[in-house]
Structures are given as C-alpha cells and as structure tokens.
Amino acid sequence: MDASTIGFVGGGHMAGALIGGLLQAGHDPESLVVVEPAAAQRERLAAQFGIAARSAADAALARAATVVWAVKPQLFREAAAPCAPYVRGALQVSVMAGIRSAAIEHATGSARIVRAMPNTPALIGRGIAGLHARDAVAAGERAAVEALLAPTGAVLWVQREDDLDAVTAISGSGPAYMFFLVEAMMQAAVEMGLTEAQGRTLALATMDGAAALAQRSPLHPAELRAQVTSRGGTTHAAITSMEADGVKAAVVRALHAARRRAAELGDEFG
C-alpha cells in the first residue's frame, strides 16, 4: 500500500472532477488507479486526463491507501464484490448518495469510512460537500479527505450520519432548485417581451450577484431582502404575490420531501 496512491471505483463526472483537481494540484497520474467498467467513460478519462482506467478491479487497486467510491448507489454492491479483496486496508471515501457507512463497512471490511455528499458545481470548483467520518477515521485522514475535495469547493462536516440526508436535500439537490428558479425568470422575461437569451443573462447574473452579496454580508438574508423591498414598490409587489401563493412554505415542504427520499434511498440501497 502506497500512501500517495488513490483508487477510484467509478469514473463518472464526480470522479472526474476529483481526478482533475488532484492532477492540477500536482498529483502524479501514475498514482491514480481507476476502475471503470464502461468503455465510454474509460475513453473520456484517457482523453481528458491521460488516465488509463481499468475495466475491472485487480491487484493494482491494493496499492491505494484511499479508495473513492463514485458509482451509482444501485450499483454499489455489484461494484464492491470484486474490489473488496484489494481495499480492506484502505480509507474508504464515498461520494454515493444513500449508501450508509455500515453498508460500506460490510462490503469492504474497513471501518475507516468518510461519506461525502457533493453537488454538481464541484465540476467547476464551486461546489460544497457535506462530510461525515466514522469514529475509526483519524484526524490526519480527515485532513487528507479535505485536501482531496478542496479542488471541488468548500466542505462542511456534520456530526451525525443521518444529517447527510438533510445535506442532500439542501445542497446536494440544491443546484436544481436554482435552475428551476432561473427557468421561471426566463419564462417571465419572454412573457414580458424580452428574448430568452436576455432573460437567461439577467437571471443568472442576478442569482450570482445576490449569492455573492449574501456571502459577504453579515446580515441575515431576510434583512438583505428587506433592504430592497420598499412598501408599495416593485419588489414588494413580487414578494407579496409569492407570499400569497405560499412559495416559501412550498419550498420548505419540497426540501423535506427530498430529505425523506434520501433516507428512503438509504433504506433501499444502503
């Protein structure tokens, strides 16, 4: 086992984001071992990163001191079986939704497990990942996981593994909510006589700027909202309409629904 060698089981987009970040940080590509059964994904990794991924697990995977599980949850058991003999001594890092650490320990024989719930902005280095570590994970290993994920964006540790279901609902699925809002703003723009392209430009720039302002301001989002909501003005008209339609309550219900589904996936696959 080599401390600098990192194994990946699964070579999809999230694995690609991590691999790209490692290579940009100067990691030796020869110390990355990737197992990816799909030929198209192996070809993509070769073209994008010069990585020769394996179609099946072999003894090379036993060199990895850290193994990243990046397969679809429903494929985990099938993927883990041939890998298990080679990964028992490794730190296990999972970016799979719903697969609980007990299932990973059962499949790999290792109790040193960190679960991560990233989101798709990780692909451009602007993501955030919720992290949970089992008690067997040492402080140095937690730091190594943070370094592994650093190129993809921010990280947030949670104390309870069940809290990852809430992370999934809020930030894991969260980009889709933002895109949904942008869709609505684009539709309204077209209905008001602007082009779809103009609506897209205005909506995305507004969302990006508002997020940046909220990040930098010490004020609560409700206070920032109040600053631009003059009674009788245009923003007040829009917020009043949303409140009448129960938009905030609908959003809160939606996130609870996402959390419940995350827990159901855990029951089903993990």
C-alpha positions as CSV (number, residue, x, y, z in Angstrom):
1,M,0.0,0.0,0.0
2,D,1.3,3.4,-1.0
3,A,0.1,6.5,1.0
4,S,0.2,8.6,-2.2
5,T,-1.9,6.2,-4.3
6,I,-5.7,6.9,-4.6
7,G,-8.1,4.5,-6.1
8,F,-11.4,5.4,-7.7
9,V,-14.2,2.9,-8.2
10,G,-16.3,4.6,-10.8
11,G,-15.1,7.1,-13.3
12,G,-18.1,9.4,-13.9
13,H,-18.3,13.2,-13.7
14,M,-17.8,13.5,-9.9
15,A,-14.8,11.2,-10.0
16,G,-13.5,13.2,-13.0
17,A,-13.8,16.4,-11.0
18,L,-11.7,15.0,-8.2
19,I,-9.2,13.5,-10.6
20,G,-8.8,16.8,-12.4
21,G,-8.3,18.6,-9.1
22,L,-5.7,16.2,-8.0
23,L,-3.8,16.5,-11.3
24,Q,-4.0,20.3,-11.2
25,A,-2.5,20.2,-7.6
26,G,0.4,18.2,-9.0
27,H,-0.6,14.7,-8.0
28,D,1.3,12.0,-10.0
29,P,-1.2,10.4,-12.5
30,E,0.7,7.2,-12.1
31,S,-0.5,7.0,-8.5
32,L,-4.2,7.1,-9.5
33,V,-5.9,3.8,-10.0
34,V,-9.3,4.0,-11.6
35,V,-11.8,1.1,-12.1
36,E,-14.5,1.9,-14.6
37,P,-16.4,-0.9,-16.5
38,A,-17.9,1.4,-19.1
39,A,-15.7,1.8,-22.2
40,A,-17.1,5.2,-23.0
41,Q,-16.1,6.5,-19.6
42,R,-12.6,5.0,-19.8
43,E,-12.1,6.7,-23.2
44,R,-13.3,10.0,-21.7
45,L,-10.8,9.7,-18.8
46,A,-8.0,8.9,-21.2
47,A,-8.8,11.8,-23.5
48,Q,-9.3,14.3,-20.7
49,F,-6.6,13.3,-18.2
50,G,-4.4,10.7,-19.8
51,I,-5.6,8.2,-17.3
52,A,-5.6,4.5,-18.3
53,A,-8.6,3.3,-16.3
54,R,-9.1,-0.5,-15.7
55,S,-12.3,-2.3,-16.8
56,A,-12.2,-4.4,-13.6
57,A,-10.5,-4.5,-10.2
58,D,-7.1,-6.1,-10.0
59,A,-4.1,-6.1,-7.7
60,A,-3.1,-2.5,-8.6
61,L,-6.1,-1.3,-6.5
62,A,-4.4,-2.8,-3.4
63,R,-1.7,-0.1,-3.7
64,A,-4.3,2.6,-2.8
65,A,-4.3,3.9,0.7
66,T,-7.5,5.8,-0.1
67,V,-10.3,4.4,-2.2
68,V,-13.1,6.7,-3.5
69,W,-16.4,5.1,-4.2
70,A,-18.1,7.0,-7.1
71,V,-20.6,4.6,-8.5
72,K,-24.3,4.9,-8.7
73,P,-25.9,3.7,-5.4
74,Q,-27.8,0.9,-7.0
75,L,-24.6,-0.5,-8.5
76,F,-22.5,-0.4,-5.2
77,R,-23.0,-4.0,-4.1
78,E,-22.2,-5.3,-7.6
79,A,-19.1,-3.0,-7.8
80,A,-17.8,-3.7,-4.3
81,A,-17.7,-7.5,-4.5
82,P,-14.7,-7.8,-6.9
83,C,-13.0,-4.8,-5.2
84,A,-13.3,-6.0,-1.6
85,P,-10.2,-8.2,-1.5
86,Y,-8.0,-5.3,-2.6
87,V,-9.3,-2.5,-0.5
88,R,-9.7,-3.8,3.1
89,G,-6.8,-1.8,4.4
90,A,-7.7,1.5,2.8
91,L,-9.5,4.6,3.9
92,Q,-12.9,4.5,2.2
93,V,-14.3,7.7,0.9
94,S,-17.8,7.6,-0.6
95,V,-19.5,10.2,-2.8
96,M,-22.5,8.0,-3.3
97,A,-25.9,9.2,-2.3
98,G,-27.8,7.0,0.2
99,I,-25.2,4.3,0.8
100,R,-24.7,4.3,4.5
101,S,-21.3,3.7,6.1
102,A,-22.5,0.4,7.7
103,A,-23.1,-1.0,4.2
104,I,-19.7,0.2,3.1
105,E,-18.0,-1.4,6.1
106,H,-19.9,-4.7,5.4
107,A,-18.9,-4.7,1.7
108,T,-15.2,-3.7,2.2
109,G,-14.2,-4.9,5.6
110,S,-13.0,-1.4,6.6
111,A,-14.4,0.7,9.4
112,R,-12.4,3.8,8.3
113,I,-15.1,5.5,6.2
114,V,-15.8,9.1,5.3
115,R,-19.1,9.8,3.5
116,A,-19.3,12.9,1.3
117,M,-22.3,14.5,-0.3
118,P,-21.0,16.9,-3.0
119,N,-23.0,18.8,-5.6
120,T,-22.6,19.4,-9.3
121,P,-20.9,22.8,-9.1
122,A,-17.9,20.7,-7.9
123,L,-17.3,20.2,-11.6
124,I,-16.2,23.9,-11.9
125,G,-14.6,24.1,-8.4
126,R,-17.6,25.9,-6.9
127,G,-19.3,23.1,-5.1
128,I,-19.9,22.3,-1.4
129,A,-19.7,18.8,0.1
130,G,-21.2,17.7,3.4
131,L,-18.8,15.2,5.2
132,H,-19.3,12.7,7.9
133,A,-16.5,10.5,9.4
134,R,-16.8,7.2,11.3
135,D,-15.1,7.1,14.7
136,A,-12.3,4.9,13.3
137,V,-11.1,7.8,11.0
138,A,-8.1,9.5,12.3
139,A,-7.7,13.3,12.3
140,G,-4.9,13.1,9.7
141,E,-7.3,11.1,7.5
142,R,-10.0,13.7,7.8
143,A,-7.5,16.3,6.7
144,A,-6.5,14.1,3.7
145,V,-10.1,13.9,2.7
146,E,-10.5,17.7,2.9
147,A,-7.4,18.0,0.7
148,L,-8.9,15.5,-1.8
149,L,-12.1,17.5,-2.0
150,A,-10.5,21.0,-1.9
151,P,-10.3,21.5,-5.7
152,T,-14.1,20.9,-5.9
153,G,-15.1,23.7,-3.5
154,A,-16.0,24.0,0.2
155,V,-16.6,21.3,2.8
156,L,-18.9,21.1,5.8
157,W,-18.5,18.4,8.5
158,V,-21.6,17.0,10.2
159,Q,-21.6,15.1,13.5
160,R,-24.4,12.6,12.7
161,E,-24.5,10.4,9.6
162,D,-28.3,11.0,9.3
163,D,-27.6,14.7,8.8
164,L,-26.2,13.9,5.3
165,D,-29.8,13.3,4.3
166,A,-30.5,16.9,5.1
167,V,-27.3,18.0,3.3
168,T,-28.5,16.0,0.3
169,A,-31.9,17.9,0.3
170,I,-30.4,21.3,0.7
171,S,-27.1,21.4,-1.2
172,G,-26.8,18.1,-3.0
173,S,-30.1,18.6,-4.9
174,G,-30.0,22.4,-4.4
175,P,-28.5,23.4,-7.8
176,A,-31.6,22.0,-9.4
177,Y,-33.8,24.4,-7.3
178,M,-31.7,27.3,-8.5
179,F,-32.0,26.2,-12.1
180,F,-35.8,25.8,-11.6
181,L,-36.0,29.5,-10.4
182,V,-33.9,30.6,-13.4
183,E,-36.3,28.8,-15.7
184,A,-39.2,30.7,-14.2
185,M,-37.4,34.0,-14.5
186,M,-36.6,33.3,-18.2
187,Q,-40.2,32.4,-18.9
188,A,-41.4,35.6,-17.3
189,A,-38.8,37.6,-19.3
190,V,-40.2,36.1,-22.5
191,E,-43.8,36.9,-21.5
192,M,-42.7,40.5,-20.8
193,G,-41.2,40.9,-24.3
194,L,-37.6,40.1,-23.7
195,T,-35.8,37.3,-25.5
196,E,-35.0,34.0,-23.8
197,A,-31.3,34.8,-24.1
198,Q,-31.8,38.2,-22.4
199,G,-33.8,36.6,-19.6
200,R,-31.1,34.0,-19.1
201,T,-28.4,36.6,-18.9
202,L,-30.4,38.7,-16.4
203,A,-31.5,35.8,-14.2
204,L,-28.1,34.2,-14.0
205,A,-26.2,37.4,-13.3
206,T,-28.8,38.4,-10.6
207,M,-28.5,35.0,-8.9
208,D,-24.7,35.1,-9.0
209,G,-24.6,38.6,-7.7
210,A,-27.2,38.0,-4.9
211,A,-25.3,34.9,-3.7
212,A,-22.0,36.8,-3.6
213,L,-23.6,39.7,-1.7
214,A,-25.2,37.3,0.8
215,Q,-21.8,35.6,1.3
216,R,-20.0,38.8,2.0
217,S,-22.7,40.5,4.1
218,P,-23.1,39.9,7.9
219,L,-26.8,40.5,7.5
220,H,-29.4,37.7,7.6
221,P,-30.9,37.1,4.1
222,A,-34.3,38.4,5.4
223,E,-32.6,41.7,6.2
224,L,-31.0,41.8,2.8
225,R,-34.4,41.2,1.2
226,A,-35.9,43.9,3.3
227,Q,-33.4,46.4,2.1
228,V,-34.7,46.1,-1.5
229,T,-38.4,45.7,-0.6
230,S,-39.8,49.2,-0.2
231,R,-43.5,49.1,0.7
232,G,-45.5,49.9,-2.4
233,G,-42.6,49.2,-4.8
234,T,-42.0,46.6,-7.4
235,T,-40.1,44.1,-5.2
236,H,-42.9,44.4,-2.6
237,A,-45.4,43.5,-5.2
238,A,-43.5,40.4,-6.2
239,I,-42.8,39.3,-2.6
240,T,-46.5,39.9,-1.7
241,S,-47.5,37.7,-4.7
242,M,-45.1,34.9,-3.6
243,E,-46.4,35.0,-0.1
244,A,-50.0,34.8,-1.2
245,D,-49.1,31.8,-3.3
246,G,-47.3,30.1,-0.3
247,V,-43.9,29.9,-2.2
248,K,-41.7,29.8,1.0
249,A,-43.9,27.1,2.6
250,A,-43.8,25.1,-0.7
251,V,-40.0,25.3,-0.9
252,V,-39.7,24.1,2.7
253,R,-42.1,21.2,2.0
254,A,-40.1,20.3,-1.1
255,L,-36.8,20.1,0.9
256,H,-38.4,17.9,3.5
257,A,-39.6,15.7,0.6
258,A,-36.0,15.5,-0.7
259,R,-34.7,14.6,2.7
260,R,-37.3,11.8,3.1
261,R,-36.3,10.4,-0.3
262,A,-32.6,10.5,0.6
263,A,-33.5,8.4,3.7
264,E,-35.6,6.0,1.6
265,L,-32.6,5.5,-0.8
266,G,-30.5,4.6,2.2
267,D,-33.1,2.1,3.3
268,E,-33.3,0.7,-0.2
269,F,-29.6,0.5,-1.2
270,G,-27.6,1.2,1.9
